[in-house]
Amino acid sequence: MNELFTKGYLVGDVYKDIVKDQSQFNSVIDKLFKMSEDKSVYYGYRYAVKSPNGEQFIGMDDQIPVSEIQERHKFVAEKNAKVAQRWYELRNPSAEMYEILTYFRTLVSNFIPTLYPELSDANISYDDSISIYEDGDFIEPHTDGQNKGRLGVILIYLTKPSEYKDGGGKLIVTNNSITEEVIPVRGNYTILDFTNNNVQHAVQPVKNGFKRFCYISFIYNKDKK
């Protein structure tokens, strides 16, 4: 686990480190998938656009309703704009969806303090969501901004390995000259550390009909916010 701080990131096996009851884990994910079939109900779309030369962001809201995706596609095509990132993000959780988030938070709260001993039930806080990437969705290489009290981010991948089929969407982590690719399938998780590191990372474009589901949570020590 020390590699989290020496490399700036950690790639692990969720069944060895985090999940104790695989049956419950799979059941919660099945429920999430069922509730996510109509993404317009609970999700918005993150769609950031840059100028044609890619040097600066265009002054547009990068969080849009699902109903406006085609309009944004049209703008990009007409203006020859460069897309920096696009994916679905949980925006309007119902009580049932919030129960799913709470389940994942509990998994994280039982694991993350083993890496960050300063955390406890009293001071840990979460900025978490569910992301879905479908064909063409991606994030360009970037580093995250600094936020006071933020220690790291954990990504728990949820889609079955049998559904991958060369589906792209790999997390690409680069630290100095070392690059590692993480296949985004159930069983894998990644943590990026922000206490002593801020590694560059990206998400490859998804392809071949793959649906890349992920629970993502930025972890904070709220006493330091």
KETOR-657216 format. One record per residue (C-alpha): x, y, z; chain; residue in three letters. Coordinates in steps of 0.1 Angstrom, whole numbers, plus 5000, padded with zeros to 4 digits. Layout:
# residues N
<east X | north Y | up Z | chaine A | residu ALA>
...
This chain:
# residues 225
<east 5000 | north 5000 | up 5000 | chaine A | residu MET>
<east 5030 | north 5023 | up 5004 | chaine A | residu ASN>
<east 5032 | north 5026 | up 4966 | chaine A | residu GLU>
<east 5002 | north 5050 | up 4968 | chaine A | residu LEU>
<east 5025 | north 5076 | up 4982 | chaine A | residu PHE>
<east 5057 | north 5067 | up 4964 | chaine A | residu THR>
<east 5040 | north 5063 | up 4929 | chaine A | residu LYS>
<east 5011 | north 5087 | up 4935 | chaine A | residu GLY>
<east 4985 | north 5060 | up 4928 | chaine A | residu TYR>
<east 4975 | north 5025 | up 4937 | chaine A | residu LEU>
<east 4958 | north 4999 | up 4915 | chaine A | residu VAL>
<east 4942 | north 4970 | up 4935 | chaine A | residu GLY>
<east 4918 | north 4941 | up 4937 | chaine A | residu ASP>
<east 4885 | north 4952 | up 4952 | chaine A | residu VAL>
<east 4877 | north 4917 | up 4964 | chaine A | residu TYR>
<east 4910 | north 4914 | up 4983 | chaine A | residu LYS>
<east 4910 | north 4948 | up 4998 | chaine A | residu ASP>
<east 4875 | north 4963 | up 5000 | chaine A | residu ILE>
<east 4846 | north 4940 | up 4993 | chaine A | residu VAL>
<east 4838 | north 4912 | up 5018 | chaine A | residu LYS>
<east 4804 | north 4902 | up 5006 | chaine A | residu ASP>
<east 4806 | north 4897 | up 4968 | chaine A | residu GLN>
<east 4770 | north 4886 | up 4966 | chaine A | residu SER>
<east 4758 | north 4919 | up 4981 | chaine A | residu GLN>
<east 4783 | north 4939 | up 4960 | chaine A | residu PHE>
<east 4769 | north 4923 | up 4928 | chaine A | residu ASN>
<east 4733 | north 4928 | up 4939 | chaine A | residu SER>
<east 4738 | north 4965 | up 4945 | chaine A | residu VAL>
<east 4755 | north 4970 | up 4912 | chaine A | residu ILE>
<east 4726 | north 4951 | up 4894 | chaine A | residu ASP>
<east 4702 | north 4975 | up 4910 | chaine A | residu LYS>
<east 4723 | north 5005 | up 4900 | chaine A | residu LEU>
<east 4724 | north 4993 | up 4864 | chaine A | residu PHE>
<east 4686 | north 4988 | up 4863 | chaine A | residu LYS>
<east 4680 | north 5023 | up 4877 | chaine A | residu MET>
<east 4704 | north 5038 | up 4851 | chaine A | residu SER>
<east 4687 | north 5024 | up 4820 | chaine A | residu GLU>
<east 4671 | north 5058 | up 4814 | chaine A | residu ASP>
<east 4700 | north 5082 | up 4821 | chaine A | residu LYS>
<east 4678 | north 5112 | up 4817 | chaine A | residu SER>
<east 4662 | north 5105 | up 4851 | chaine A | residu VAL>
<east 4692 | north 5106 | up 4874 | chaine A | residu TYR>
<east 4721 | north 5117 | up 4852 | chaine A | residu TYR>
<east 4735 | north 5148 | up 4836 | chaine A | residu GLY>
<east 4763 | north 5150 | up 4811 | chaine A | residu TYR>
<east 4797 | north 5165 | up 4816 | chaine A | residu ARG>
<east 4808 | north 5180 | up 4783 | chaine A | residu TYR>
<east 4838 | north 5204 | up 4783 | chaine A | residu ALA>
<east 4847 | north 5221 | up 4750 | chaine A | residu VAL>
<east 4879 | north 5240 | up 4740 | chaine A | residu LYS>
<east 4888 | north 5263 | up 4712 | chaine A | residu SER>
<east 4898 | north 5246 | up 4679 | chaine A | residu PRO>
<east 4935 | north 5249 | up 4688 | chaine A | residu ASN>
<east 4928 | north 5233 | up 4722 | chaine A | residu GLY>
<east 4945 | north 5261 | up 4742 | chaine A | residu GLU>
<east 4916 | north 5274 | up 4762 | chaine A | residu GLN>
<east 4881 | north 5263 | up 4773 | chaine A | residu PHE>
<east 4851 | north 5279 | up 4757 | chaine A | residu ILE>
<east 4829 | north 5297 | up 4781 | chaine A | residu GLY>
<east 4801 | north 5272 | up 4782 | chaine A | residu MET>
<east 4785 | north 5252 | up 4810 | chaine A | residu ASP>
<east 4803 | north 5218 | up 4811 | chaine A | residu ASP>
<east 4773 | north 5202 | up 4830 | chaine A | residu GLN>
<east 4743 | north 5199 | up 4807 | chaine A | residu ILE>
<east 4710 | north 5179 | up 4808 | chaine A | residu PRO>
<east 4710 | north 5147 | up 4788 | chaine A | residu VAL>
<east 4684 | north 5163 | up 4765 | chaine A | residu SER>
<east 4710 | north 5188 | up 4753 | chaine A | residu GLU>
<east 4738 | north 5164 | up 4742 | chaine A | residu ILE>
<east 4729 | north 5165 | up 4706 | chaine A | residu GLN>
<east 4728 | north 5203 | up 4706 | chaine A | residu GLU>
<east 4763 | north 5203 | up 4721 | chaine A | residu ARG>
<east 4775 | north 5178 | up 4695 | chaine A | residu HIS>
<east 4762 | north 5201 | up 4668 | chaine A | residu LYS>
<east 4780 | north 5231 | up 4683 | chaine A | residu PHE>
<east 4813 | north 5212 | up 4684 | chaine A | residu VAL>
<east 4809 | north 5202 | up 4647 | chaine A | residu ALA>
<east 4799 | north 5236 | up 4635 | chaine A | residu GLU>
<east 4827 | north 5255 | up 4654 | chaine A | residu LYS>
<east 4853 | north 5228 | up 4648 | chaine A | residu ASN>
<east 4858 | north 5229 | up 4686 | chaine A | residu ALA>
<east 4880 | north 5205 | up 4706 | chaine A | residu LYS>
<east 4863 | north 5182 | up 4731 | chaine A | residu VAL>
<east 4883 | north 5179 | up 4764 | chaine A | residu ALA>
<east 4860 | north 5155 | up 4782 | chaine A | residu GLN>
<east 4825 | north 5140 | up 4781 | chaine A | residu ARG>
<east 4807 | north 5115 | up 4802 | chaine A | residu TRP>
<east 4774 | north 5109 | up 4822 | chaine A | residu TYR>
<east 4774 | north 5118 | up 4859 | chaine A | residu GLU>
<east 4749 | north 5111 | up 4886 | chaine A | residu LEU>
<east 4731 | north 5144 | up 4892 | chaine A | residu ARG>
<east 4697 | north 5138 | up 4907 | chaine A | residu ASN>
<east 4698 | north 5108 | up 4931 | chaine A | residu PRO>
<east 4665 | north 5095 | up 4945 | chaine A | residu SER>
<east 4663 | north 5080 | up 4979 | chaine A | residu ALA>
<east 4670 | north 5046 | up 4964 | chaine A | residu GLU>
<east 4700 | north 5059 | up 4944 | chaine A | residu MET>
<east 4712 | north 5076 | up 4976 | chaine A | residu TYR>
<east 4711 | north 5042 | up 4993 | chaine A | residu GLU>
<east 4734 | north 5028 | up 4966 | chaine A | residu ILE>
<east 4759 | north 5057 | up 4972 | chaine A | residu LEU>
<east 4757 | north 5051 | up 5009 | chaine A | residu THR>
<east 4766 | north 5014 | up 5004 | chaine A | residu TYR>
<east 4797 | north 5024 | up 4984 | chaine A | residu PHE>
<east 4806 | north 5050 | up 5010 | chaine A | residu ARG>
<east 4805 | north 5024 | up 5037 | chaine A | residu THR>
<east 4829 | north 5002 | up 5017 | chaine A | residu LEU>
<east 4852 | north 5032 | up 5013 | chaine A | residu VAL>
<east 4850 | north 5043 | up 5049 | chaine A | residu SER>
<east 4861 | north 5008 | up 5061 | chaine A | residu ASN>
<east 4891 | north 5008 | up 5038 | chaine A | residu PHE>
<east 4905 | north 5044 | up 5032 | chaine A | residu ILE>
<east 4915 | north 5050 | up 5069 | chaine A | residu PRO>
<east 4940 | north 5021 | up 5065 | chaine A | residu THR>
<east 4958 | north 5043 | up 5040 | chaine A | residu LEU>
<east 4951 | north 5077 | up 5056 | chaine A | residu TYR>
<east 4952 | north 5070 | up 5094 | chaine A | residu PRO>
<east 4942 | north 5106 | up 5101 | chaine A | residu GLU>
<east 4907 | north 5098 | up 5089 | chaine A | residu LEU>
<east 4879 | north 5085 | up 5111 | chaine A | residu SER>
<east 4841 | north 5085 | up 5111 | chaine A | residu ASP>
<east 4842 | north 5119 | up 5127 | chaine A | residu ALA>
<east 4862 | north 5137 | up 5101 | chaine A | residu ASN>
<east 4859 | north 5118 | up 5068 | chaine A | residu ILE>
<east 4837 | north 5134 | up 5041 | chaine A | residu SER>
<east 4829 | north 5124 | up 5005 | chaine A | residu TYR>
<east 4823 | north 5141 | up 4972 | chaine A | residu ASP>
<east 4811 | north 5111 | up 4953 | chaine A | residu ASP>
<east 4791 | north 5101 | up 4923 | chaine A | residu SER>
<east 4784 | north 5074 | up 4897 | chaine A | residu ILE>
<east 4799 | north 5079 | up 4862 | chaine A | residu SER>
<east 4789 | north 5062 | up 4830 | chaine A | residu ILE>
<east 4811 | north 5064 | up 4798 | chaine A | residu TYR>
<east 4796 | north 5051 | up 4766 | chaine A | residu GLU>
<east 4810 | north 5051 | up 4730 | chaine A | residu ASP>
<east 4831 | north 5082 | up 4724 | chaine A | residu GLY>
<east 4832 | north 5094 | up 4760 | chaine A | residu ASP>
<east 4866 | north 5102 | up 4774 | chaine A | residu PHE>
<east 4888 | north 5126 | up 4794 | chaine A | residu ILE>
<east 4920 | north 5141 | up 4780 | chaine A | residu GLU>
<east 4952 | north 5139 | up 4800 | chaine A | residu PRO>
<east 4951 | north 5163 | up 4830 | chaine A | residu HIS>
<east 4960 | north 5168 | up 4866 | chaine A | residu THR>
<east 4933 | north 5176 | up 4892 | chaine A | residu ASP>
<east 4933 | north 5210 | up 4909 | chaine A | residu GLY>
<east 4943 | north 5214 | up 4946 | chaine A | residu GLN>
<east 4914 | north 5215 | up 4971 | chaine A | residu ASN>
<east 4919 | north 5221 | up 5008 | chaine A | residu LYS>
<east 4914 | north 5190 | up 5029 | chaine A | residu GLY>
<east 4912 | north 5167 | up 4999 | chaine A | residu ARG>
<east 4934 | north 5136 | up 5004 | chaine A | residu LEU>
<east 4927 | north 5115 | up 4973 | chaine A | residu GLY>
<east 4902 | north 5099 | up 4950 | chaine A | residu VAL>
<east 4890 | north 5063 | up 4947 | chaine A | residu ILE>
<east 4875 | north 5048 | up 4916 | chaine A | residu LEU>
<east 4857 | north 5014 | up 4919 | chaine A | residu ILE>
<east 4849 | north 4999 | up 4885 | chaine A | residu TYR>
<east 4815 | north 4982 | up 4882 | chaine A | residu LEU>
<east 4810 | north 4966 | up 4848 | chaine A | residu THR>
<east 4816 | north 4929 | up 4844 | chaine A | residu LYS>
<east 4848 | north 4918 | up 4827 | chaine A | residu PRO>
<east 4828 | north 4896 | up 4803 | chaine A | residu SER>
<east 4813 | north 4928 | up 4789 | chaine A | residu GLU>
<east 4846 | north 4946 | up 4781 | chaine A | residu TYR>
<east 4855 | north 4931 | up 4747 | chaine A | residu LYS>
<east 4882 | north 4957 | up 4738 | chaine A | residu ASP>
<east 4859 | north 4985 | up 4750 | chaine A | residu GLY>
<east 4885 | north 5012 | up 4755 | chaine A | residu GLY>
<east 4879 | north 5034 | up 4785 | chaine A | residu GLY>
<east 4911 | north 5025 | up 4803 | chaine A | residu LYS>
<east 4924 | north 5048 | up 4830 | chaine A | residu LEU>
<east 4959 | north 5060 | up 4819 | chaine A | residu ILE>
<east 4981 | north 5071 | up 4848 | chaine A | residu VAL>
<east 5014 | north 5088 | up 4841 | chaine A | residu THR>
<east 5040 | north 5095 | up 4867 | chaine A | residu ASN>
<east 5073 | north 5109 | up 4853 | chaine A | residu ASN>
<east 5082 | north 5084 | up 4825 | chaine A | residu SER>
<east 5061 | north 5055 | up 4838 | chaine A | residu ILE>
<east 5026 | north 5049 | up 4824 | chaine A | residu THR>
<east 5001 | north 5024 | up 4836 | chaine A | residu GLU>
<east 4968 | north 5013 | up 4821 | chaine A | residu GLU>
<east 4939 | north 5002 | up 4843 | chaine A | residu VAL>
<east 4911 | north 4981 | up 4826 | chaine A | residu ILE>
<east 4878 | north 4995 | up 4840 | chaine A | residu PRO>
<east 4861 | north 4963 | up 4850 | chaine A | residu VAL>
<east 4846 | north 4949 | up 4882 | chaine A | residu ARG>
<east 4873 | north 4937 | up 4905 | chaine A | residu GLY>
<east 4896 | north 4966 | up 4898 | chaine A | residu ASN>
<east 4899 | north 4998 | up 4917 | chaine A | residu TYR>
<east 4923 | north 5028 | up 4916 | chaine A | residu THR>
<east 4933 | north 5054 | up 4941 | chaine A | residu ILE>
<east 4951 | north 5087 | up 4932 | chaine A | residu LEU>
<east 4968 | north 5105 | up 4961 | chaine A | residu ASP>
<east 4967 | north 5143 | up 4964 | chaine A | residu PHE>
<east 4986 | north 5147 | up 4997 | chaine A | residu THR>
<east 5021 | north 5144 | up 4982 | chaine A | residu ASN>
<east 5013 | north 5137 | up 4946 | chaine A | residu ASN>
<east 4991 | north 5148 | up 4917 | chaine A | residu ASN>
<east 4997 | north 5124 | up 4888 | chaine A | residu VAL>
<east 4985 | north 5130 | up 4853 | chaine A | residu GLN>
<east 4957 | north 5108 | up 4842 | chaine A | residu HIS>
<east 4932 | north 5103 | up 4814 | chaine A | residu ALA>
<east 4904 | north 5081 | up 4803 | chaine A | residu VAL>
<east 4907 | north 5065 | up 4768 | chaine A | residu GLN>
<east 4877 | north 5069 | up 4745 | chaine A | residu PRO>
<east 4851 | north 5041 | up 4751 | chaine A | residu VAL>
<east 4843 | north 5020 | up 4721 | chaine A | residu LYS>
<east 4826 | north 4988 | up 4709 | chaine A | residu ASN>
<east 4794 | north 4994 | up 4729 | chaine A | residu GLY>
<east 4811 | north 4991 | up 4763 | chaine A | residu PHE>
<east 4792 | north 5008 | up 4792 | chaine A | residu LYS>
<east 4819 | north 5019 | up 4817 | chaine A | residu ARG>
<east 4803 | north 5022 | up 4851 | chaine A | residu PHE>
<east 4823 | north 5036 | up 4880 | chaine A | residu CYS>
<east 4818 | north 5047 | up 4916 | chaine A | residu TYR>
<east 4841 | north 5077 | up 4921 | chaine A | residu ILE>
<east 4847 | north 5094 | up 4955 | chaine A | residu SER>
<east 4870 | north 5123 | up 4964 | chaine A | residu PHE>
<east 4880 | north 5118 | up 5000 | chaine A | residu ILE>
<east 4884 | north 5148 | up 5024 | chaine A | residu TYR>
<east 4894 | north 5154 | up 5059 | chaine A | residu ASN>
<east 4867 | north 5179 | up 5067 | chaine A | residu LYS>
<east 4886 | north 5192 | up 5096 | chaine A | residu ASP>
<east 4911 | north 5206 | up 5071 | chaine A | residu LYS>
<east 4886 | north 5220 | up 5046 | chaine A | residu LYS>
